[in-house]
């Protein structure tokens, strides 16, 4: 017993189908060549069951048994982790760059003119201008021109403090709104993943095969989510994935068991917590980056500015109050306000600069002791500023912020190299190579032609067979 | 896969290009705090030092103006004092009452002139009133004939000083009168040197009018000589102060130059180095573009 002509015909027909399917999969690969989430697929062809014949077992051709996805789950896992870190560092870098831009301090060696407020660059210059104005006042305390110049320089300094402070505060608000939008996106992705879990388990159950494209989509969603927060996943036997963030299970099967929520703590800072479980999470990813920069470098810059402003206010006022104005008045403050956002020059002095209390002796207009003492504050180390002078403290603040950003820049570069390496590895495993697909295409094409030829040969044989005895050639 | 790699490499090269371009355009290696935080901190501190040095020079220039004005006034007084000594000497010789009267008139005029000189103002401030610089320090009382009978000092004995270097202050002008016996030298009156210029001048004039030549020779002449000595001392103080100002100004300028050099060392780019690196980066970028384009064009499809 052998296959017979009809059996061979059906074998060749099935072979055509196999080659056709292989070509379809090649077409699928080529169509998805530019899809970064796609892992290339191939048809698994196996021999179909044998039949026993008198001379031994004979094969009955080939059949396509599965469509397999070439994917390395270990690489996927590593990439998910590294994506979180890359996103954390990237978001931290962007936020710190915004902070640096806000501070607006650049080094400019071309402008060496430092006489007055004309070309001030950064808060340090304004501080220098204030103390220089005190110096000029000390050389001629009765001069109204000197007094007016002083009020102008002092106002410019106060305004600069106010602007820096409000810039930092605006940045904080924008970080918080970025945080909120990250959390919203994350929750949306959790929903999507749960849906995909559902689709995958249903599809795999009903078709008894792997749902390749749905899995690709789910992996893409997971990597999207890992940019926002560190996720850990565990595959389940039914094809679904359990996903947790910060140790709290978020997605289990087709259910979203918990979501993320922005919640203010007792100090008024917005943090992220698991909504149902109620625990505050350390999430990693861009969410954590926003929180860390906001409560770290941004807060420390804001605190430094406020300390600088409040120390300036208290020390200047303490000296100024002891002085006498041109009309003999005393005990007035020089600065109003308590910190960087509220600092301002006493409006009475702005309206009437003769009320600036430069003299150390009542009635002696030419006395400059208080003006001199105010000027010498520039060189006095302040205990509230870690025993640095005002300018030194400001330079330190700038350097601290610059160092944080410089470190982050280095880390971003290193991390980017790692990320690139892993991505390339994945591409080499799962990516579509046009050369490979095209050469496969020609192989399948030739196989198709060969099997078609087989069919026409069998057809001729059948015609001969059927025509036996009829006299028709 | 290859296109992704190419994109990444081109990205890195173009970033490097941009950085070098900015460096060569600004001439600075360090511009933002992230470029080199340590250098930025040092540069900011040095710039604030430089600003202070500039201010010291400005202070010095104001003080120099004051010193010059005071010096001229004191010179004028010295001329008057010399003339008075001559008159007193001449009066001691054989002269008539008429001559003495003529001298007396001249002395009267000199007294008025001296009072006016002692009330010199500079930049709207009276120079010789101590820190009471808003009103005239010397006030003359006249009799019904218009003759000055006494001159009172309405200033005080305090001085002001200004910074000419860090922690170093200098005062330029001493008060017009110091009868207390301690403190700064007085220009007109100083009990330590026995100077009391106006009183002595008035005394001379009165003696001339009354023909008391004896008193002129025995009392007025030595008194006026004491006044002259006092004025010389006062003038010397001003010269010394001017010398100190000049030294301080030179020191500040020198320090500023070194600071500018130090700032440049920290912040400026080595232009030759930067431009060489820029050329190299441009070549690398061009090579990457050309080779990338050539490789990307090839595929199996070309040969089928």
Interface residues (C-beta under 8 A of the other chain):
Chain A: X97 X100 X103 X105 X106 X107 X108 X109 X110 X112 X114 X115 X122 X124 X125 X127 X128 X129 X131 X132 X135 X136 X138 X139 X140 X141 X142 X143 X359 X361 X363 X364 X365 X366 X367 X368 X369 X372 X375 X376 X378 X379 X391 X392 X394 X395 X396 X398 X399 X400 X401 X402 X403 X405 X406 X409 X420 X423 X424 X427 X428 X431 X433 X434 X435 X438 X439 X442
Chain B: X1 X4 X5 X8 X27 X28 X30 X31 X32 X33 X34 X35 X36 X37 X38 X40 X41 X42 X43 X44 X45 X47 X48 X50 X51 X52 X54 X55 X56 X58 X59 X62 X63 X123 X124 X125 X129 X130 X131 X132 X133 X134 X156 X158 X160 X161 X162 X163 X166 X167 X169 X260 X263 X264 X267 X268 X299 X300 X301 X304
